[in-house]
């Protein structure tokens, strides 16, 4: 079986890295190609239909709790050894990006974790950073959007708070956002339709 491929390569990786270095966040509109985006979206929808998406929490270990007044998405983790063809292609793209990031920026990334995320209409995630106080292994955050034909009227923006102002990203399918987990505060605004993504972290 021929696996679906990402649209991204070294030029796209460099744009993401330069965006982070210059603006605290790198963004690209066509990072995953339409076939891979559609396959991952279908996976998420199937998991939701099967009842395998669960409310996300806040904090870690003894501090872990759920609070829909802060975070309202449901998630399912993607195994790093997944044999699903779309997840495998996605994770291979992550590995290729990490290899380039380590080779060019000496970041020492040695692991990663990603999950599907669905925000139902009206749900949100208040302003926060991604790194835990008790565990600083998360170095970079990435959000890959899976939505089809997203319009500005649909809402659901990602706001990133940087020294130069607020950067706004719309969750259009195939696009990606890349930023430092311990630096960039961000939030997810409510949408009027289901908002789908794969979010995760590059770790040391």
N, C-alpha and C positions, 0 to 999 in steps of 0.2 A: 504493500500500500504506500502510495506517495503521500508524505505528510504535507499539510499546508504550511507555507512559509510566511514569515513576517516580511513586511515591506522594508524593514530597517537594515542598515549596514553601518560601516564605519562613518560615512558622512553624517548620517542621522545621529549616531552616538556622539560625535563631536559637537553637533548642534545642541544636544541635551546637556553635555558637560559644560560647554561655553555659556549656555543660558543659566546654569546654576552658578558658575563662577562670576558672571556679570550681574545677574539679577536675583540670585538666591533660588531660582527655580527655572528649570528647563522644560519647555513644552514643545510638542510636535503634533500636528494635526493628522498625519498619515503614517503612524508608526507600525500598526498592525494592518495587514491587508484585509480587504472586505471578506474573503472566504474564511480566514482565521478568526476574525471578529465575529462573524455569523456563527461559526461552529462553537466558539466559547459562549456566545449568548445562548445558543440552543442548550448547551450543557447546563448553564445556570437555570434556565427555565425548567428543564427536566428535573433538576434537584429541588427546585421550589415545589413543583407539582407532586414530587414524591415525599414531601415533608422533611427534606434533609437540610433545609436552611434554618438556622437557629439564631435567636437574638444575640447580638454581639455584646460584649462586656467592656468594662473600663478597669484599668489597673491589671495587676499581675499577682498570682499566687494568693497570699492571704488578703491582699488589697482588692482582689477581683470582685466586681459586682456589676449588676445590670441596672441601668437608669435611663429609661426612655425619654426623660426630660433633658438628657445630655446627648445621648446617642441612640438613633432609632433604626439602624440597619440590621438585616439578618445576613448571616455569613455561612460559608462552608469552606474549610481549608482544602487546598490542592496538595496532594502528596507529591513530594519531590521526585518520587519514583513512579509517578503515574504512567500508565500504559495507554490512556486515552489519547488518540492521535492529535487532537487539538491542544490538549494540555501539554503533551510531550513537545509539540512544536513551540508552544509558548515558553516552556521552561528551557528549551534549547536556546531560544532567543535571549532569555535572561542570562544564561551561562555565557553566551557570546558577548553580551554587553559587559558583564562583570569582568571577563578576561581583558577586554579593551580598557575598562576603567582601571583595573589593577595595573596594567602595563603602562598606561600613560599618566596616571595620577598617584600611583603607589598607595592605594587605599587599603590594601590588605583584606578585602572582602573574601570571606571563606564559606559563607552560607547565605541562604535566603529563605523567605517564607512568604507565601501568597495565598489569598483567599478570594473567592467570589463574594461580592457584596451587592445586596439589593436594598435600596431605599424605597419603601412604598410611598405613594403620594402623601405629601404633608410631613414626612419624617425628615430628620436633619441630624447633624453632628456639630455641636457647639465648638467654639474656638479652642484649640488644643495643640500640643506638640505630640509627636509619635513616640518619643523615647521615654521609657519608664525611669522613675527616680532610682529604683533599686536594681536596674539592669540596663547597662549602657551599650549593649551589643548592637542595637539598631543604629546604623549610620546614615543610610539613605532610604527615602520613601519613594515608591513608584505607584502611580495609579493609572491603569489602562482602562479606557472606557469602551463599553460594548453596546451602547444604545444605537438604535436605528433611526436616522432622520431626526435628530434632536434639533429643536428650534428654541430660540431665546425665550419665547413665550412659555416654554415648558418649565423654566426655572432650573433649580438644581445646580447652580454654579458652585464651583470650588473657589473660595476666597483665600489667598495667601498673603499674610501680613509681612511685608519686607520694609527695610529702612527707607526705600524709595517710594513706598506707598502700597496700596492693595492691588495685587494682581488677580484678575478674574479669569477663570477658565470655564468654558462650557463643556459639558460631558458628551461630546460628539463621538460616536463610535469610531474606533481605530486610533484615537488620539491618546497621548500619554503625558503625564506630569512627573517630574523628577526633582526632588529637593532633599535637603539634609534633615534627618529625623529629629535631631536635637536642637535645631536652630529655627526652622520656619513654623510659626504658628499658622493654623489654617482652620477653616470650617466649611461644612457642606450646608448649603441653603436648601429649603424645601422645594420640591418639584410638584408639578400637577400630574405627572405620569410616573410609572416605575422607572427608577434610575439604576442602571446596572454597570458594574465594573469589576475588575480584578485589582485589588490593592495589596501591597506588601512591602517588605523591607529587605534591604541588603545588609548583611550583618558580619561582624568580625568575631 
